[in-house]
Amino acid sequence: MRPIYFFLLIILSFLSCSNKEDQSSEKLASDIPETPYLVVLGIAQDAGFPQANCKKDCCQQAWQDQGLRKSVSCIALVEPAKKQAWIFDATPSFKQQLKMLESLGIHNIAGIFLTHAHIGHYTGLMHLGREAMGAKNIPVYAMPKMKTFLETNGPWSQLVTLNNINLIQLKADSIISLGDDLTVSPFQVPHRDEFSETVGFRIGSNQQSALFIPDIDKWQKWDRDIKTVISNNDVALLDGSFFQNGEIPGRDMALIPHPFITESMDIFQDLSDQDKSKVHFIHFNHTNPVLQKNSPAYNQVTDSGFAIAEELQVFKL
């Protein structure tokens, strides 16, 4: 599966309100597939890039150059024929990500699938409320604990009582049919589950399938062999929160467990070149040097046969 890349200039143009937005949207629309596809709408960890109150070198350039900023980790499954999309995670960048979809000609949100109850993955639901969009019965797919969390805690419970959202309970390893041979299957992964379970998703058509696992503690803690899972799918968008241990000075990184990219590359080193090319790391903390394109860390990943996810990257299904 070969990704399609769009230039940063396009991203900047549709975030403005100038006439260039329409011109860029037309150019973008001419490049996208006519069949279902996945599109990356964000690559940063929960707090985005740059991060609030960050005065470190990792964020300073992005504060000064808006074009370097990244939205929070999110993908969408797009069905062009019906001009609709299902969003995976409702992030703090929700309104910008809706604008990205509009630039792809998509104006109908058919549903939202949630991975878990950490701030970067569900708080964008606030934009569906009466203070903002005033949405009507948007299907929101969530695991049992996640569903209960939304039903019993304000302000999310108000979205339920006002029928802004319609909660649909997921079951691990079940298959949800979205029609036209499109399916979604949630699977549980080990993570810090203070408020809900954590899941990844397998998203597929009758031709291709993709994995979306933005958060997991460590691959070794999972009850499945990640290398086998990668081999059995066509693309894998995987947790790349931190590049290596020690990335956050003064913090015990054991308290924020994620598979470091360097760890993952070691685990994946005996994959075939074809399987390595399926792996696209995503969900980068603001400290992660792979956010700097062509940095030594970025080049180490790509030179090893893996990839760094990019906003508006498209994968045909």
N, C-alpha and C positions, 0 to 999 in steps of 0.2 A: 504494500500500500504506500503510494508516494504522496506526501503532503504537498499542498499548494500554499505558497507564501505570498503575502501581500505587503507592500511597502509601508514603512512607518508613516510616510507622507499621507497615505490614505487614512490611517488611524487619526492623525491630527486633524485632518480636514473634516471628518464627520463629527468631531467633538466641538467644532466651531459652528457658528450660525450664519456663515457667509455663503455666497453663491457657490463657492468652491465645494461646499458640501454636496450639492446636487450633482455637480460634475463628477466628483469622486465616486459618489454612489453609483452613477451610471457606469463608470469604468469598472467598479467592483462587481456590479451585477453581471457584466459581460463575462467575467472570469469564473463565476461559481458554477458548480455542477447543476445539472437539471434533475438529477436523481438524489435521494436522501444522502446526507453527509453530516459529519460532526464538525463543529467549528469551535476553536478555543477562544473564549471571551475574557480570560484573565489567567495570569500565571503566578501572582504573588501570594504569599501566605496571608492569613486572616486579616492582618493589619495593613496590608497593601504596601506599595513601594512608591515614594518614600513613606516611612512610618511616622506616626504622630510623635512630635517632640524629639525626633532623632536629629542630633547635631553632628553625628559622626560623618566621616568622609564618605561612607557607603551611600548616604542619602543626600549629601549637600549638592551634588551636581544635579540630581533629580529635582530638588527643590527649585533650582535655578532654571532648569530646562524641562518644561512641561512634557516635551516629547519623549523623555526618558521614563516617565512615570508608568507604573503597571497596575492594572486592575487586579482584584482578588480572584484567586483560582476558581474557574468556572468553565464549563463547556455547554454546548447546546446541540441537540439532535434536531436537524432541520429537514422538513419535508417540503421542498420547493413547490411541488404541484399544488399543495393546499395552502401555501404561504403561512405555515405554522411551525412552531418549534417547541420542544420540551427542554427546559433548562435544568441543569444538574448543579444544585446548590444556589441558594438565594443569598448573595453576598452583599457586603457594604457598598460594592460598586454596581449595584443592581440597575440604577437608572442609566449609567453609562453603557452597561451591557445591553439593555433594551435598545439603546440608540445604535449600538453595533448591529444588532439584529435588524433594525429598521433599514440600515444601510445595505443590508443583504436582501431587502424587499420583504422582510418577515415582520408582520404586525400582529399576529395572533399567537398568544402564549397558550399552548394546549395543555401544559402542566409543568409542575416543578417537582423534581426528585431531590430529596434531602439526604445527605450522608450522615450528619450528626449535629449535635447541639453545641458546637463551638462557634464563636462569634462570626467567623468568616464564612459560615456555611448556611446560616438560616436568618440572620438579622435583616437581610434585604427584604424579607417578607413585609417589613413595616411600610414599604412603598405601595403595598396593595391596599392599605387601610383607607379610611375615609378622610384622613388628613392629607392624603396624596391621591393615588389613582382611583380609589373607591371601586376596586375591582369587584366582579360578581362571580362567585363560585369557581375561582381558579382551582383546578385539581392540584392538591399538594400531597405527594406520596411520601410516607414516612413510616419507619419501623414502629412497633408498639410503644416503646418508652418515649421515643421522639414525639409520637402522636399525643401521648398523655401529657408530656411536657408542654406542648403548645396549647392543649385544651385547658390546662389547669394553672397556667401562669400568664398574668398580664404583662405587656399589652397584647400578647399573641392570642390569648383567649378571646379578645374582642374581635379579632379577624374571623374567628369561628362563629361567634354569636351574631355578628352582622353579615354573615354569609359572604365575606370577601374571599374566603378560601373554603374549599371543600376537602377535608382531610380524608385520605384514602390509605388504609393500613397496608403496609407491606409485610411480606413473610420472606425470611431468608431463603435463598435458593429457589424461590418461585419464579415463574416466567410471566411477565406482564405483556400482553399483546397490545400494540398500539395501532394495529391495522397495517395493511400494505406490506406485510412480511417484516415489520419492525418490532423488535422485542427488547425488553429491559429485564435484567435479572439482578437483584441485590444479593450480596453475600457479606457476611459479617467478618470484620477484621479486628484484631486486638488494638485498642487505643485507650486513651484516658476517657473513660465513659462516666464522667461525673453526673451527667444529666440524661444521657441517652446511649443507645447502642451506636456503634460506628459501622457503616457499610461502605463497600465499593460497589461498582456497577459493571456488569457486562452489557454492552449495547450492541445489538446486531441486526443485520438484515439476512436475507437468504443467501447472500454472497460474502459478506465480510462481518467481522466482529471486533469490538474494541473494549479495552479495560479502562476504567477510571478509578484510581485509588489515590486520592489526594492526601490521605492521612492513614498511617499505620505506625505502630510502635517500632517493631523490628520484624524483618521477614522471617527470622528464625522462630518468632513467637506464634506465627500463623500456622494453622493446622493443614495448610496446603503448600505444595512446593511451587514457589513463585516462578521458577524456571519452566516447569511444565505448563503452568498457566499462561505464561508468555508465549510458549511454543504453540499452544492451542488457540491462539487468537492472532489477529492481524496487526493490531497496534496496542500499545500499553502506555497510558498516561499515568505515571507513577510518582509517588511522594519523593520529592527532591528538596525538602525544606531546608536542609543544611548541607553544605558541601563536605565539611569534615569536622571532627571533634575539636573543641577549643575555639570554635568560631565566635562564641560569645564570651569574651573575657569576664571573669568574675562570676559566671553562672555555672551551676552544676547541670551539665546537659543531660545527665541521667534523669533529671526531673522533667525534661521536655523530650521524651524519647521519640526519635524518628530514625529511619535508616539513612545515615549519611550517604551522600552520593558516592563517595569513595568506597564505602562498605558495599553498596549495591553493585558497583562496577566490579568489585572483587568477587562477589557472589555470581555475577552474570558472566564472568570472563570466559567460561568454557561454552557459552552459547555460540551457535553458528553466527556467521556474519549477518545472515538474513534475520535471525531472531534478535540480535543486538540492534539492528536498524529499526525494529519495532518499538523500542523503548524510548519514550520521550519524557524526560523529567519535568515536573510541574510543581506548583505550590511552594515558591521560594521565599524564605525569610529575607527581610531587607538586608541582612548581613551576608547573604549568599553571593559570592563573587561571580557566579555564573550569570547573574543579572547584567553584568558588564560584558557585552558581546565582544568576543575575541580576547578576553582576559585569559591568563594562563589556565585558570580553572575551567573556563568555557571550552578552551581548545583541548584541554585534557579529556573532557567528556566526549567531544566530537571526534577527536583523533582516536579514541578507543572504540569508535563505532556506534556510539549512542547519540542521542539528540536532546536538545533543550527546546521545550515547547515555546511557541511564539503566539502572541495575540493575533487573531484572525487567520490562524493556520487551519487549513481545511483537510479533512480526511474523508474520502469517498466511502460510503457504505454500499 
